[in-house]
């Protein structure tokens, strides 16, 4: 997957999160979760874009780790939305699956960068 393809995918993910949040009921619990998930679900694209203009591999890696944390948190909120039946499972499950796929992609990228950094440090 290219850098641009991942940016596009993360942006589509953020848009889907925003649309889902806008469709949530206005109870106390769903409003609290909505505020959390709109933050965690939209920040991965911003953090990934920041990573792509990072000043070094270490900077890139640190920003990728922020993307990982935010996507993981988003998965938690999506799971709670389904578990608490705030929205129907069929409405949320594809978005949850996408969060898990994105998480795997980011983790794979993190491992690649870490391996690159480790091989550079051992070859010196």
BARO-851992 format. One line per field, with one value per residue: y, x, z of N, C-alpha, C, O, CB in turn. Coordinates in nm, 2 decimals. Glycine has a CB too. Example, Ala and Ser with C-alpha at 12.3 -4.5 7.8 and 13.67 -1.06 7.14 Angstrom:
// BARO-851992
nyy <- c(-0.57  -0.22)
nxx <- c(1.32  1.28)
nzz <- c(0.78  0.71)
cayy <- c(-0.45  -0.11)
caxx <- c(1.23  1.37)
cazz <- c(0.78  0.71)
cyy <- c(-0.33  0.00)
cxx <- c(1.32  1.29)
czz <- c(0.78  0.79)
oyy <- c(-0.33  0.11)
oxx <- c(1.42  1.34)
ozz <- c(0.85  0.80)
cbyy <- c(-0.45  -0.06)
cbxx <- c(1.13  1.41)
cbzz <- c(0.90  0.57)
***
This chain:
// BARO-851992
nyy <- c(-0.12  0.22  0.53  0.74  0.59  0.48  0.72  0.80  0.60  0.62  0.87  0.82  0.64  0.82  0.99  0.81  0.75  1.00  1.03  0.81  0.88  1.11  0.99  0.87  0.81  1.06  1.01  1.02  0.84  0.76  1.01  1.07  0.87  0.92  1.17  1.08  0.89  1.03  1.19  1.00  0.86  1.03  1.14  0.96  1.00  1.26  1.24  1.04  1.18  1.38  1.21  1.13  1.35  1.36  1.44  1.25  0.90  0.81  1.00  0.96  0.70  0.74  0.90  0.72  0.54  0.68  0.69  0.42  0.39  0.55  0.43  0.18  0.26  0.36  0.13  0.00  0.18  0.14  -0.13  -0.11  0.04  -0.15  -0.36  -0.24  -0.18  0.07  0.15  -0.05  -0.37  -0.45  -0.22  -0.11  -0.31  -0.35  -0.11  -0.15  -0.38  -0.26  -0.09  -0.27  -0.39  -0.16  -0.11  -0.34  -0.29  -0.06  -0.15  -0.33  -0.16  -0.01  -0.21  -0.27  -0.02  -0.02  -0.24  -0.16  0.06  -0.07  -0.24  -0.05  0.06  -0.16  -0.20  -0.01)
nxx <- c(0.09  0.06  0.19  0.00  -0.23  -0.28  -0.32  -0.56  -0.73  -0.73  -0.85  -1.10  -1.19  -1.20  -1.41  -1.62  -1.64  -1.72  -1.97  -2.10  -2.10  -2.26  -2.50  -2.57  -2.76  -2.88  -2.81  -2.68  -2.46  -2.40  -2.34  -2.11  -1.93  -1.94  -1.80  -1.55  -1.48  -1.50  -1.27  -1.06  -1.10  -1.06  -0.81  -0.60  -0.55  -0.45  -0.23  -0.09  -0.03  0.13  0.34  0.44  0.58  0.78  1.09  1.29  1.37  1.31  1.14  0.93  0.86  0.78  0.55  0.39  0.34  0.17  -0.05  -0.11  -0.20  -0.43  -0.59  -0.63  -0.77  -1.00  -1.11  -1.18  -1.39  -1.57  -1.63  -1.75  -1.97  -2.11  -2.15  -2.30  -2.52  -2.57  -2.58  -2.70  -2.54  -2.48  -2.46  -2.22  -2.02  -1.87  -1.71  -1.57  -1.42  -1.26  -1.11  -0.96  -0.81  -0.67  -0.52  -0.35  -0.20  -0.07  0.08  0.24  0.39  0.52  0.68  0.85  0.99  1.11  1.28  1.44  1.57  1.70  1.87  2.03  2.16  2.31  2.48  2.67)
nzz <- c(0.00  -0.09  0.04  -0.02  -0.07  0.19  0.33  0.21  0.28  0.56  0.58  0.47  0.67  0.89  0.80  0.79  1.06  1.17  1.04  1.15  1.43  1.42  1.38  1.61  1.91  2.15  2.42  2.76  2.79  2.53  2.42  2.56  2.47  2.20  2.18  2.26  2.06  1.82  1.84  1.87  1.64  1.42  1.45  1.36  1.08  1.07  1.23  1.09  0.85  0.96  1.03  0.79  0.70  0.87  1.04  1.07  1.08  1.33  1.43  1.25  1.33  1.60  1.56  1.41  1.61  1.76  1.59  1.59  1.86  1.87  1.67  1.79  2.03  1.91  1.81  2.05  2.14  1.93  1.97  2.22  2.16  2.00  2.18  2.39  2.25  2.14  1.88  1.61  1.57  1.31  1.18  1.27  1.27  1.03  1.03  1.26  1.19  0.98  1.14  1.27  1.06  0.97  1.20  1.20  0.97  1.04  1.26  1.13  0.97  1.17  1.28  1.06  1.03  1.28  1.26  1.05  1.17  1.38  1.23  1.11  1.33  1.43  1.23  1.24)
cayy <- c(0.00  0.34  0.64  0.81  0.50  0.48  0.85  0.80  0.50  0.67  0.98  0.75  0.59  0.93  1.03  0.71  0.77  1.12  1.00  0.72  0.96  1.20  0.91  0.81  0.87  1.16  0.98  1.06  0.75  0.77  1.14  1.06  0.78  0.99  1.27  1.01  0.82  1.13  1.23  0.89  0.81  1.13  1.17  0.88  1.06  1.38  1.19  0.98  1.29  1.43  1.11  1.13  1.47  1.35  1.48  1.14  0.77  0.80  1.09  0.89  0.59  0.80  0.94  0.60  0.48  0.76  0.64  0.29  0.41  0.61  0.33  0.08  0.32  0.37  -0.01  -0.01  0.25  0.07  -0.25  -0.08  0.08  -0.27  -0.43  -0.17  -0.17  0.21  0.14  -0.19  -0.43  -0.46  -0.08  -0.08  -0.42  -0.32  -0.01  -0.21  -0.46  -0.17  -0.04  -0.38  -0.40  -0.05  -0.14  -0.44  -0.22  0.04  -0.23  -0.39  -0.04  0.01  -0.32  -0.24  0.09  -0.06  -0.33  -0.07  0.14  -0.17  -0.29  0.06  0.08  -0.27  -0.20  0.09)
caxx <- c(0.00  0.14  0.16  -0.12  -0.34  -0.31  -0.38  -0.69  -0.80  -0.75  -0.94  -1.23  -1.22  -1.24  -1.54  -1.72  -1.65  -1.79  -2.11  -2.16  -2.12  -2.38  -2.63  -2.58  -2.87  -2.83  -2.82  -2.56  -2.35  -2.36  -2.27  -1.97  -1.86  -1.93  -1.69  -1.42  -1.45  -1.47  -1.13  -0.97  -1.12  -1.02  -0.67  -0.50  -0.51  -0.37  -0.10  -0.01  0.02  0.25  0.45  0.49  0.67  0.87  1.22  1.38  1.30  1.27  1.02  0.83  0.82  0.70  0.42  0.32  0.30  0.05  -0.16  -0.15  -0.28  -0.56  -0.68  -0.66  -0.87  -1.12  -1.16  -1.24  -1.51  -1.66  -1.67  -1.85  -2.10  -2.19  -2.18  -2.40  -2.63  -2.60  -2.62  -2.70  -2.41  -2.46  -2.42  -2.09  -1.92  -1.77  -1.62  -1.48  -1.33  -1.17  -1.02  -0.86  -0.72  -0.58  -0.43  -0.25  -0.12  0.02  0.17  0.34  0.48  0.61  0.79  0.94  1.07  1.20  1.38  1.53  1.65  1.79  1.98  2.12  2.24  2.40  2.58  2.77)
cazz <- c(0.00  -0.09  0.14  -0.05  -0.05  0.33  0.37  0.16  0.36  0.69  0.56  0.46  0.80  0.97  0.75  0.84  1.21  1.18  1.00  1.25  1.55  1.39  1.38  1.74  1.99  2.24  2.57  2.83  2.77  2.39  2.39  2.61  2.38  2.07  2.20  2.26  1.93  1.71  1.85  1.84  1.50  1.32  1.47  1.28  0.95  1.10  1.28  0.98  0.76  1.03  1.03  0.65  0.69  0.99  1.02  1.08  1.09  1.47  1.44  1.18  1.42  1.71  1.51  1.38  1.74  1.80  1.50  1.65  1.99  1.84  1.61  1.89  2.11  1.83  1.81  2.18  2.14  1.84  2.04  2.33  2.09  1.96  2.31  2.46  2.15  2.11  1.74  1.57  1.54  1.16  1.13  1.33  1.26  0.92  1.07  1.36  1.11  0.92  1.24  1.30  0.95  0.98  1.31  1.15  0.87  1.11  1.34  1.04  0.94  1.29  1.29  0.95  1.07  1.40  1.21  0.98  1.27  1.45  1.14  1.09  1.45  1.45  1.12  1.26)
cyy <- c(0.12  0.43  0.70  0.72  0.49  0.61  0.85  0.71  0.55  0.79  0.92  0.70  0.70  0.98  0.94  0.72  0.89  1.10  0.91  0.80  1.05  1.12  0.85  0.88  0.97  1.13  1.02  0.97  0.76  0.90  1.14  0.98  0.85  1.10  1.20  0.96  0.92  1.18  1.12  0.84  0.90  1.16  1.09  0.94  1.18  1.34  1.12  1.08  1.36  1.34  1.12  1.25  1.48  1.39  1.37  1.01  0.76  0.89  1.02  0.78  0.64  0.84  0.82  0.53  0.55  0.72  0.51  0.30  0.46  0.51  0.22  0.14  0.33  0.23  -0.04  0.05  0.18  -0.06  -0.22  -0.03  -0.04  -0.34  -0.37  -0.14  -0.02  0.22  -0.01  -0.24  -0.43  -0.32  -0.05  -0.18  -0.40  -0.21  -0.06  -0.30  -0.37  -0.12  -0.15  -0.40  -0.28  -0.06  -0.24  -0.37  -0.13  -0.04  -0.29  -0.28  -0.01  -0.09  -0.30  -0.13  0.05  -0.15  -0.25  0.00  0.05  -0.22  -0.18  0.08  -0.04  -0.27  -0.10  0.05)
cxx <- c(0.09  0.10  0.03  -0.24  -0.38  -0.37  -0.53  -0.78  -0.83  -0.85  -1.08  -1.28  -1.27  -1.38  -1.65  -1.74  -1.74  -1.94  -2.17  -2.19  -2.25  -2.51  -2.65  -2.69  -2.80  -2.86  -2.69  -2.44  -2.31  -2.30  -2.13  -1.88  -1.84  -1.81  -1.56  -1.38  -1.43  -1.33  -1.04  -0.98  -1.08  -0.87  -0.57  -0.46  -0.42  -0.23  -0.02  0.04  0.14  0.37  0.52  0.59  0.77  1.01  1.33  1.30  1.24  1.14  0.90  0.77  0.73  0.56  0.33  0.27  0.17  -0.07  -0.21  -0.24  -0.42  -0.65  -0.72  -0.78  -1.00  -1.19  -1.23  -1.38  -1.61  -1.71  -1.77  -1.98  -2.18  -2.23  -2.29  -2.53  -2.67  -2.64  -2.62  -2.57  -2.38  -2.42  -2.27  -1.98  -1.82  -1.67  -1.52  -1.38  -1.22  -1.07  -0.92  -0.76  -0.62  -0.48  -0.32  -0.15  -0.02  0.12  0.28  0.44  0.57  0.72  0.89  1.04  1.16  1.31  1.49  1.63  1.75  1.90  2.08  2.21  2.34  2.51  2.69  2.89)
czz <- c(0.00  0.02  0.11  -0.03  0.10  0.38  0.33  0.24  0.50  0.69  0.55  0.59  0.89  0.93  0.80  0.99  1.23  1.15  1.10  1.38  1.53  1.39  1.52  1.82  2.09  2.38  2.63  2.79  2.62  2.35  2.44  2.52  2.25  2.08  2.19  2.12  1.82  1.72  1.81  1.69  1.39  1.34  1.39  1.15  0.97  1.15  1.17  0.88  0.83  1.02  0.89  0.62  0.80  0.95  1.02  1.09  1.24  1.49  1.37  1.27  1.53  1.67  1.47  1.50  1.79  1.72  1.56  1.77  1.96  1.77  1.70  1.98  2.04  1.82  1.94  2.18  2.05  1.90  2.15  2.27  2.05  2.09  2.38  2.37  2.14  1.97  1.71  1.53  1.39  1.11  1.17  1.29  1.14  0.95  1.17  1.28  1.04  1.02  1.27  1.19  0.95  1.09  1.27  1.05  0.94  1.20  1.25  1.00  1.05  1.30  1.18  0.98  1.18  1.35  1.13  1.07  1.34  1.36  1.11  1.21  1.47  1.34  1.14  1.34)
oyy <- c(0.13  0.42  0.73  0.77  0.48  0.61  0.89  0.74  0.54  0.81  0.97  0.71  0.69  1.01  0.98  0.71  0.88  1.14  0.93  0.78  1.07  1.18  0.78  1.00  0.97  1.21  1.06  1.02  0.76  0.91  1.19  1.02  0.84  1.11  1.25  0.97  0.89  1.21  1.15  0.79  0.86  1.21  1.13  0.94  1.20  1.39  1.13  1.07  1.39  1.38  1.10  1.25  1.58  1.37  1.39  1.02  0.70  0.85  1.02  0.76  0.58  0.81  0.82  0.48  0.49  0.70  0.48  0.24  0.41  0.51  0.18  0.06  0.30  0.22  -0.11  -0.01  0.17  -0.09  -0.29  -0.06  -0.04  -0.39  -0.44  -0.09  0.01  0.30  -0.09  -0.18  -0.40  -0.31  0.04  -0.15  -0.43  -0.22  -0.03  -0.29  -0.41  -0.10  -0.11  -0.43  -0.30  -0.03  -0.21  -0.40  -0.13  0.00  -0.29  -0.30  0.02  -0.05  -0.33  -0.15  0.09  -0.13  -0.28  0.01  0.08  -0.23  -0.20  0.11  -0.01  -0.33  -0.09  0.13)
oxx <- c(0.19  0.00  -0.05  -0.35  -0.50  -0.46  -0.61  -0.90  -0.94  -0.92  -1.18  -1.40  -1.37  -1.46  -1.75  -1.86  -1.84  -2.03  -2.29  -2.30  -2.32  -2.61  -2.76  -2.71  -2.68  -2.91  -2.59  -2.33  -2.19  -2.21  -2.04  -1.77  -1.73  -1.74  -1.46  -1.27  -1.36  -1.27  -0.95  -0.88  -1.06  -0.81  -0.46  -0.34  -0.33  -0.13  0.11  0.16  0.24  0.48  0.64  0.67  0.83  1.05  1.44  1.18  1.13  1.05  0.79  0.65  0.63  0.46  0.21  0.16  0.09  -0.18  -0.33  -0.34  -0.51  -0.77  -0.84  -0.87  -1.11  -1.31  -1.34  -1.48  -1.73  -1.83  -1.87  -2.09  -2.30  -2.35  -2.38  -2.63  -2.79  -2.73  -2.56  -2.49  -2.27  -2.36  -2.21  -1.86  -1.70  -1.55  -1.41  -1.26  -1.11  -0.95  -0.80  -0.65  -0.51  -0.36  -0.20  -0.03  0.10  0.24  0.40  0.56  0.69  0.83  1.01  1.16  1.28  1.42  1.60  1.75  1.86  2.02  2.20  2.33  2.45  2.61  2.78  2.98)
ozz <- c(0.08  0.08  0.20  0.01  0.13  0.46  0.41  0.28  0.55  0.78  0.61  0.62  0.96  1.01  0.84  1.03  1.32  1.23  1.13  1.44  1.63  1.41  1.53  1.81  2.11  2.46  2.56  2.76  2.59  2.27  2.38  2.49  2.19  1.98  2.13  2.07  1.72  1.62  1.73  1.63  1.27  1.24  1.36  1.11  0.90  1.10  1.17  0.83  0.76  1.01  0.88  0.53  0.83  0.83  0.97  1.11  1.26  1.56  1.42  1.28  1.56  1.75  1.49  1.50  1.85  1.77  1.56  1.78  2.02  1.79  1.70  2.01  2.09  1.83  1.94  2.23  2.08  1.89  2.16  2.32  2.07  2.09  2.43  2.42  2.12  1.94  1.77  1.46  1.35  1.00  1.10  1.29  1.16  0.92  1.17  1.32  1.03  0.99  1.29  1.21  0.92  1.07  1.30  1.06  0.91  1.20  1.29  0.98  1.03  1.32  1.20  0.96  1.18  1.39  1.14  1.05  1.36  1.40  1.09  1.20  1.53  1.36  1.06  1.37)
cbyy <- c(0.00  0.41  0.74  0.86  0.36  0.44  0.97  0.76  0.36  0.72  1.06  0.64  0.52  1.04  1.04  0.57  0.79  1.24  0.94  0.61  1.05  1.27  0.80  0.81  0.77  1.29  0.82  1.06  0.61  0.74  1.25  1.00  0.65  1.07  1.35  0.90  0.73  1.25  1.27  0.78  0.78  1.25  1.17  0.74  1.10  1.47  1.09  0.88  1.40  1.47  0.97  1.13  1.60  1.22  1.58  1.15  0.65  0.85  1.23  0.83  0.52  0.91  1.04  0.50  0.48  0.91  0.63  0.21  0.50  0.74  0.27  0.05  0.46  0.42  -0.11  0.04  0.40  0.04  -0.32  0.04  0.17  -0.36  -0.44  -0.04  -0.25  0.29  0.21  -0.21  -0.57  -0.51  0.02  -0.06  -0.55  -0.28  0.11  -0.30  -0.54  -0.05  0.00  -0.51  -0.40  0.09  -0.19  -0.56  -0.14  0.13  -0.34  -0.44  0.08  0.01  -0.46  -0.21  0.22  -0.13  -0.44  0.02  0.21  -0.29  -0.34  0.19  0.09  -0.40  -0.19  0.21)
cbxx <- c(-0.10  0.12  0.27  -0.11  -0.31  -0.18  -0.30  -0.70  -0.72  -0.61  -0.91  -1.23  -1.10  -1.14  -1.54  -1.67  -1.52  -1.74  -2.11  -2.06  -2.00  -2.36  -2.62  -2.45  -2.94  -2.90  -2.84  -2.58  -2.39  -2.48  -2.35  -1.97  -1.93  -2.06  -1.71  -1.43  -1.56  -1.57  -1.11  -0.99  -1.26  -1.10  -0.64  -0.55  -0.64  -0.44  -0.12  -0.11  -0.09  0.21  0.40  0.38  0.59  0.87  1.26  1.48  1.39  1.38  1.05  0.88  0.94  0.77  0.43  0.41  0.41  0.07  -0.11  -0.02  -0.20  -0.54  -0.60  -0.54  -0.83  -1.09  -1.05  -1.15  -1.49  -1.59  -1.55  -1.79  -2.07  -2.10  -2.06  -2.35  -2.75  -2.47  -2.52  -2.80  -2.41  -2.59  -2.51  -2.10  -1.99  -1.85  -1.70  -1.56  -1.40  -1.24  -1.09  -0.94  -0.81  -0.66  -0.50  -0.32  -0.20  -0.07  0.10  0.27  0.39  0.52  0.72  0.86  0.99  1.11  1.32  1.46  1.56  1.71  1.92  2.05  2.15  2.33  2.52  2.70)
cbzz <- c(0.12  -0.23  0.14  -0.20  -0.10  0.41  0.30  0.01  0.37  0.75  0.44  0.35  0.86  0.96  0.60  0.80  1.28  1.10  0.86  1.29  1.58  1.26  1.28  1.82  2.07  2.20  2.59  2.98  2.80  2.30  2.46  2.75  2.36  2.04  2.32  2.36  1.90  1.72  2.00  1.93  1.48  1.33  1.61  1.26  0.87  1.21  1.40  0.90  0.74  1.18  1.05  0.55  0.68  1.05  1.13  1.20  1.06  1.57  1.37  1.05  1.47  1.78  1.39  1.30  1.84  1.79  1.36  1.68  2.08  1.75  1.49  1.97  2.15  1.69  1.79  2.29  2.10  1.71  2.10  2.41  1.96  1.88  2.40  2.52  2.20  2.14  1.64  1.46  1.59  1.09  1.20  1.48  1.24  0.79  1.13  1.46  1.01  0.85  1.37  1.33  0.82  1.00  1.43  1.08  0.77  1.20  1.41  0.91  0.90  1.42  1.28  0.82  1.11  1.50  1.12  0.89  1.37  1.50  1.01  1.07  1.58  1.45  0.99  1.33)
***
